[in-house]
């Protein structure tokens, strides 16, 4: 009995002491390192297990090496498809030239004009539009989604894919292994039996991942039909009341795109498909000739731990530095790092109005606590905070003045900065940005604006809880 107690106690201290240099060497961000040290010191044995499962900063070494090796090759091979040297309509305000260059260096994809974009802010409208485009497909349909659920919506999309496949259309579905885990055994198997190719992305098998993070997910939402019509944004293939009991009706945004940028969305899918299947998609109709469809200029930016820098975070900070009048951020989870908080504080200091719109309650309790703390930081620095009270606000967008918008799958939190594989677009098109700002005004109209004096007078236990959770926010 005494020996057992001595073993656990001594072992705990050995873990604490040995893990400090291990964490220090493997974590570039001091805040994240301190959070892990706190976990290890509070519960060394449990903390060690958790660290081994989700503590590595990135993909497994074989997978990461493979992605980095082939990323440049894909863009070199497909360069003729990803660029349109004679594109028109790429007039971008001089204030955003640095941003455009930064985004291209990170994602490897150039700014493209001549696109037509349509904003879809209703789940049912998006599913209806997607199914209509699948029914009109003549050559191929490519879907990549974090959540593809075996519910009514998922079944409708699956039936459309099966109908298309039986007409000779090549249909491929890539869905995250964890986010869509309930789909593969039944709905996925049915689609496969009917001629649709279905694969899981990032299988979460501890024995195969070689101590890489189990919680790194492919969080992208992407659809390409016949290489001519594309969709991306925050919406999954799931019923609009998904998670209703926890947070209420979900609200999302998708963008339907026609034009040269669809080629780049196709390239993102082709690359992810290769990493999961070892199949290089290469057929003449994969990248059809690009046509001038509209006047929207778009920068596609794939981000993730396979990239050399934290691209989404850098893009956000540079966008904030470019603002002159107003910044409006809408996100279900708001857990910024020090760099983003500093950029917002400096924006307020130079006279820019900063609005943060978050749900009153999300689907993650601990994330809500951490988000509440950082909302308080924004309030103390002169920004505005709105708590949306009509359900789960899952939209992830930022508008800057009347000039630019960022739309995509990435949340404004540390997970999207460092861990998840995401896809965002920087869009320059006055009418689209106007519609997006009107949507944000609608969100504000269904929100409670938080007064700083009220926020500071909340019960002490709430503020203490948020402060404690904030310590571990880099790990959420």
C-alpha positions in Angstrom: 0.0 0.0 0.0 2.8 2.4 1.0 4.8 1.3 -2.1 1.8 2.0 -4.4 1.3 5.5 -2.9 5.1 6.2 -3.2 5.0 5.0 -6.8 2.2 7.2 -7.9 3.5 10.2 -6.0 7.1 9.9 -7.2 6.0 9.0 -10.7 3.8 12.1 -10.7 6.8 14.4 -9.9 9.0 12.7 -12.5 6.3 13.3 -15.1 6.0 17.0 -14.0 9.8 17.6 -14.1 10.4 15.7 -17.4 7.4 17.2 -19.3 8.5 20.8 -18.8 11.4 20.6 -21.3 9.4 18.4 -23.6 6.5 20.9 -23.7 9.0 23.8 -24.0 10.7 22.2 -27.1 7.5 21.2 -28.9 5.3 24.4 -28.3 6.2 27.6 -30.1 3.5 29.6 -28.3 4.4 30.3 -24.6 0.8 30.7 -23.7 0.0 27.2 -24.9 3.1 25.8 -23.2 2.0 27.3 -19.9 -1.5 25.9 -20.3 0.0 22.4 -20.8 2.3 22.8 -17.8 -0.7 23.7 -15.7 -2.5 20.6 -16.8 0.5 18.4 -16.1 1.0 19.9 -12.7 -2.6 19.6 -11.7 -2.9 16.0 -12.8 0.4 14.5 -14.1 -0.8 11.0 -15.0 -4.0 12.1 -16.7 -2.3 15.1 -18.2 0.5 12.9 -19.7 -2.1 10.7 -21.4 -4.0 13.7 -22.7 -0.8 15.3 -24.0 0.2 12.1 -25.8 -3.2 12.0 -27.5 -3.7 15.7 -28.4 -0.6 17.5 -27.3 1.5 17.3 -30.5 1.4 20.5 -32.5 0.4 19.2 -35.8 -0.3 16.2 -38.0 1.7 12.9 -37.7 5.2 13.2 -39.1 4.5 10.9 -42.1 1.3 12.7 -43.0 2.8 16.1 -42.6 5.8 15.3 -44.6 3.6 13.9 -47.3 1.4 17.0 -47.4 4.3 19.4 -47.5 6.1 17.4 -50.2 3.1 17.2 -52.5 1.6 20.6 -51.8 4.1 22.4 -54.0 3.9 19.7 -56.6 0.2 20.0 -56.9 0.3 23.8 -57.4 3.2 23.5 -59.9 1.4 20.8 -61.9 -1.9 22.6 -61.8 -0.6 26.1 -62.2 -2.2 26.5 -65.6 -5.5 25.7 -64.1 -5.2 27.8 -60.9 -4.3 31.1 -62.6 -6.0 33.1 -65.3 -3.3 35.5 -66.6 -5.8 37.5 -68.6 -8.5 37.8 -65.8 -10.3 41.1 -65.6 -11.9 43.0 -62.7 -9.1 42.6 -60.1 -9.2 46.2 -58.9 -8.3 46.1 -55.2 -7.9 49.0 -52.9 -4.2 49.8 -52.3 -4.8 49.4 -48.6 -5.2 45.6 -49.2 -2.2 44.9 -51.5 -0.2 43.7 -48.5 -3.0 41.5 -47.4 -3.4 40.0 -50.9 0.4 39.2 -51.1 0.4 37.7 -47.6 -2.6 35.4 -48.4 -1.0 34.3 -51.7 2.3 33.5 -50.1 0.6 31.5 -47.4 -2.0 29.5 -49.5 -0.2 29.5 -52.8 -3.3 30.6 -54.7 -3.4 34.0 -56.6 -6.2 36.6 -56.5 -8.7 36.0 -59.3 -11.4 38.3 -60.7 -14.4 37.8 -62.9 -16.4 35.7 -60.4 -20.1 35.8 -59.7 -21.0 35.3 -56.0 -24.3 34.7 -54.2 -24.8 34.8 -50.5 -26.9 32.0 -49.0 -27.8 32.6 -45.3 -30.4 29.9 -44.7 -29.6 26.2 -44.3 -32.6 25.0 -46.2 -31.9 27.4 -49.1 -28.3 26.1 -49.3 -29.3 22.5 -49.3 -32.0 23.1 -51.9 -29.5 25.0 -54.2 -26.8 22.3 -53.7 -29.2 19.5 -54.6 -30.5 21.4 -57.7 -26.9 21.8 -58.9 -26.1 18.1 -58.2 -29.2 17.2 -60.3 -27.9 19.3 -63.2 -24.4 17.8 -63.0 -23.1 16.2 -66.2 -19.6 15.1 -65.3 -18.6 15.1 -61.6 -19.6 16.2 -58.1 -17.1 16.7 -55.4 -18.1 17.3 -51.7 -15.8 17.9 -48.8 -17.5 18.6 -45.4 -16.6 18.4 -41.7 -20.1 17.1 -40.8 -22.1 14.9 -43.2 -24.9 13.6 -41.0 -27.2 10.7 -41.4 -30.3 12.8 -40.9 -33.0 14.1 -43.2 -30.8 16.6 -44.9 -27.9 14.1 -45.3 -30.3 11.6 -46.8 -31.6 14.2 -49.3 -28.1 15.0 -50.5 -27.1 11.4 -50.6 -30.1 10.5 -52.7 -29.2 13.3 -55.1 -25.6 12.0 -55.3 -26.8 8.4 -55.9 -29.2 9.6 -58.7 -26.4 11.5 -60.3 -24.0 8.5 -60.0 -26.5 6.2 -61.7 -26.6 8.7 -64.6 -22.9 8.3 -65.1 -21.7 11.4 -63.0 -18.6 10.7 -61.0 -19.5 11.6 -57.4 -16.9 11.8 -54.6 -17.5 12.6 -50.9 -14.8 13.3 -48.4 -16.0 13.8 -44.9 -14.1 14.2 -41.6 -13.8 10.9 -39.8 -14.9 12.4 -36.4 -17.3 15.1 -37.5 -19.2 12.6 -39.7 -18.5 9.5 -37.7 -22.2 8.4 -37.6 -22.6 8.6 -41.4 -20.0 6.1 -42.8 -21.5 2.8 -41.5 -25.0 3.3 -42.9 -25.6 6.2 -45.2 -22.0 6.1 -46.4 -22.1 2.4 -47.1 -25.4 2.8 -49.0 -23.9 5.6 -51.2 -20.8 3.4 -51.9 -23.1 0.5 -52.9 -24.8 2.8 -55.4 -21.6 4.0 -57.1 -20.6 7.1 -55.0 -17.0 7.2 -53.7 -17.0 8.0 -50.0 -13.9 8.3 -47.8 -13.2 9.5 -44.2 -10.7 12.4 -43.7 -8.1 12.1 -41.0 -9.1 8.8 -39.4 -8.8 9.1 -35.6 -6.9 5.9 -34.8 -4.3 6.4 -32.0 -2.2 3.5 -33.3 -1.9 4.9 -36.8 -1.4 8.6 -35.9 2.0 8.0 -34.2 1.2 10.4 -31.4 0.0 13.2 -33.6 -2.9 15.2 -32.3 -6.1 13.2 -32.4 -8.2 16.4 -32.4 -6.8 17.9 -35.6 -9.8 17.8 -38.0 -10.5 18.6 -41.6 -13.0 21.4 -40.9 -13.5 22.5 -44.5 -16.9 22.9 -46.2 -16.6 22.7 -49.9 -18.6 21.6 -53.0 -17.6 21.7 -56.7 -20.0 20.6 -59.5 -18.6 20.0 -63.0 -15.7 22.3 -62.2 -17.9 25.3 -62.9 -20.0 25.9 -59.7 -18.6 26.0 -56.2 -19.7 26.4 -52.7 -17.9 27.2 -49.5 -18.6 28.7 -46.1 -19.6 27.5 -42.7 -22.6 25.2 -43.4 -22.4 21.4 -43.0 -24.6 18.7 -44.5 -26.9 18.6 -41.5 -30.4 19.5 -40.5 -30.9 23.2 -39.5 -32.0 22.2 -36.0 -28.8 20.2 -35.4 -27.9 20.6 -31.7 -31.2 22.4 -31.1 -31.5 21.2 -27.5 -28.2 22.8 -26.5 -28.0 26.0 -28.4 -31.1 26.4 -30.6 -31.5 26.8 -34.4 -28.2 27.0 -36.2 -27.4 29.9 -38.5 -24.8 29.6 -41.2 -23.5 31.3 -44.4 -22.5 29.7 -47.7 -21.3 31.4 -50.9 -22.2 30.1 -54.3 -19.5 30.9 -56.9 -19.3 30.8 -60.6 -16.1 31.8 -62.4 -12.3 31.3 -62.3 -12.1 30.8 -58.5 -14.0 27.5 -58.8 -10.8 26.0 -60.3 -9.0 26.8 -57.1 -11.7 25.3 -54.9 -11.4 22.2 -57.2 -7.6 22.1 -56.5 -8.2 22.2 -52.8 -10.5 19.2 -53.1 -8.2 17.3 -55.4 -5.3 17.8 -53.0 -7.3 16.6 -49.9 -8.7 13.7 -51.9 -5.2 12.6 -52.7 -4.0 12.7 -49.1 -6.8 10.4 -48.0 -7.1 8.0 -51.0 -3.6 8.1 -52.8 -5.6 8.8 -56.0 -4.5 11.7 -58.2 -7.6 13.0 -59.9 -6.6 13.9 -63.5 -9.2 14.0 -66.3 -9.9 16.6 -69.0 -13.1 17.9 -67.5 -11.6 18.4 -64.0 -10.7 22.0 -64.8 -13.0 23.3 -67.6 -12.2 26.6 -69.3 -12.8 29.6 -67.0 -15.2 32.2 -68.1 -16.0 35.7 -67.0 -19.1 35.4 -64.8 -19.2 38.5 -62.7 -17.1 41.2 -61.0 -16.2 39.6 -57.7 -12.5 39.4 -56.9 -11.6 36.5 -54.6 -8.6 35.2 -52.8 -8.9 31.5 -51.8 -6.7 30.6 -48.7 -6.4 27.0 -47.5 -5.0 27.0 -44.0 -4.0 24.3 -41.5 -1.1 22.7 -39.6 0.4 21.5 -42.8 1.3 25.2 -43.7 4.5 26.8 -42.5 2.9 29.7 -40.7 -0.4 30.4 -38.9 -1.9 31.9 -42.0 -5.5 32.6 -40.9 -4.3 34.5 -37.8 -1.9 36.6 -39.9 -4.6 37.4 -42.4 -7.0 38.5 -39.7 -4.4 40.8 -38.1 -3.4 42.3 -41.4 -7.1 42.8 -42.3 -7.6 44.6 -39.0 -4.6 46.8 -39.6 -6.1 47.8 -43.0 -9.4 49.0 -41.5 -10.2 52.7 -41.5 -13.8 52.9 -40.1 -15.4 49.6 -39.0 -14.6 46.0 -38.3 -17.5 43.5 -37.7 -16.6 39.9 -36.6 -19.2 37.2 -36.4 -18.2 33.8 -35.0 -19.6 31.1 -32.8 -16.4 30.9 -30.8 -14.3 33.9 -30.0 -11.0 32.9 -28.3 -8.3 35.1 -29.8 -4.6 35.1 -29.0 -2.6 38.0 -27.8 -1.8 39.1 -31.4 -5.4 39.4 -32.4 -6.4 41.2 -29.2 -3.6 43.7 -29.7 -4.7 44.3 -33.3 -8.3 45.0 -32.2 -7.2 47.2 -29.3 -5.0 49.3 -31.7 -7.9 49.5 -34.2 -10.1 51.0 -31.5 -7.3 53.4 -30.5 -7.1 54.8 -34.0 -10.9 55.4 -34.2 -12.1 52.2 -35.8 -15.4 50.8 -34.5 -15.0 47.2 -33.6 -18.1 44.9 -33.3 -17.9 41.3 -32.0 -21.1 39.2 -32.6 -21.2 35.9 -30.9 -24.1 33.5 -29.8 -25.4 34.0 -26.3 -24.9 30.2 -25.9 -23.0 27.9 -28.2 -22.7 24.1 -28.2 -19.6 24.1 -26.0 -19.9 25.2 -22.4 -16.2 25.7 -21.7 -15.7 27.6 -24.9 -18.6 29.9 -23.9 -16.7 30.6 -20.6 -13.5 31.4 -22.4 -15.3 33.5 -25.1 -17.0 35.5 -22.4 -13.7 36.4 -20.8 -12.3 37.7 -24.1 -15.5 39.5 -24.9 -14.8 41.4 -21.6 -11.3 42.2 -22.8 -12.8 43.7 -26.0 -15.3 45.7 -23.9 -12.6 47.1 -21.6 -10.6 48.2 -24.7 -13.6 50.1 -26.2 -15.0 47.6 -28.6 -18.7 46.5 -28.9 -20.0 43.0 -28.0 -23.4 41.6 -29.2 -24.8 38.4 -27.8 -27.1 36.8 -30.5 -30.1 35.2 -28.7 -32.0 33.5 -31.6 -30.1 30.2 -31.6 -26.6 29.0 -32.5 -24.9 31.6 -34.6 -22.4 29.4 -36.5 -21.5 32.0 -39.2 -17.8 32.8 -39.5 -17.4 36.1 -41.3 -15.6 39.4 -41.0 -16.3 42.6 -42.9 -13.9 45.5 -43.0 -15.3 48.9 -44.0 -17.2 48.7 -47.2 -14.3 47.1 -49.1 -13.5 43.6 -48.0 -15.0 40.5 -46.4 -13.6 37.2 -45.1 -15.9 34.2 -45.3 -15.1 30.5 -44.6 -15.0 27.6 -42.3 -12.5 29.0 -39.8 -13.6 30.2 -36.3 -12.0 33.2 -34.6 -10.3 31.0 -32.1 -7.0 29.3 -31.4 -8.1 25.9 -32.7 -8.7 27.4 -36.2 -5.4 29.4 -36.0 -3.2 26.5 -35.2 -4.9 23.1 -35.5 -7.8 22.6 -37.9 -7.5 22.3 -41.7 -9.7 25.2 -42.8 -10.7 27.1 -46.0 -11.4 30.8 -46.1 -12.0 33.4 -48.9 -11.2 37.0 -49.0 -13.8 38.7 -51.2 -13.8 42.1 -52.8 -17.2 42.9 -54.4 -19.3 45.9 -53.2 -22.8 44.4 -53.6 -21.8 41.1 -51.9 -20.1 43.0 -49.0 -23.2 45.2 -48.7 -25.4 42.1 -48.4 -23.0 40.6 -45.9 -23.1 43.8 -43.7 -26.9 43.8 -43.9 -26.8 40.2 -42.6 -24.6 41.3 -39.7 -27.0 44.1 -39.0 -29.8 41.5 -38.8 -27.7 39.5 -36.3 -27.2 42.6 -34.2 -31.0 43.2 -34.3 -31.5 39.8 -32.7 -28.8 40.3 -30.2 -28.3 42.0 -26.8 -25.6 44.7 -26.8 -23.5 44.2 -23.8 -22.8 47.3 -21.7 -19.3 47.4 -20.1 -20.6 48.6 -16.8 -23.1 45.7 -16.7 -20.4 43.2 -17.7 -18.1 44.2 -14.9 -20.9 44.0 -12.3 -21.7 40.3 -13.0 -21.6 37.9 -10.1 -18.1 37.2 -8.9 -18.4 33.4 -9.4 -19.0 34.0 -13.1 -16.0 36.2 -13.5 -13.8 33.7 -11.6 -15.0 30.8 -13.6 -14.2 32.6 -16.9 -10.8 33.6 -15.6 -10.0 30.0 -14.7 -11.2 28.6 -18.0 -9.3 31.4 -19.8 -6.0 29.9 -18.5 -6.7 26.7 -20.5 -8.2 28.4 -23.5 -5.2 27.6 -25.7 -6.1 23.9 -25.4 -9.9 24.3 -26.1 
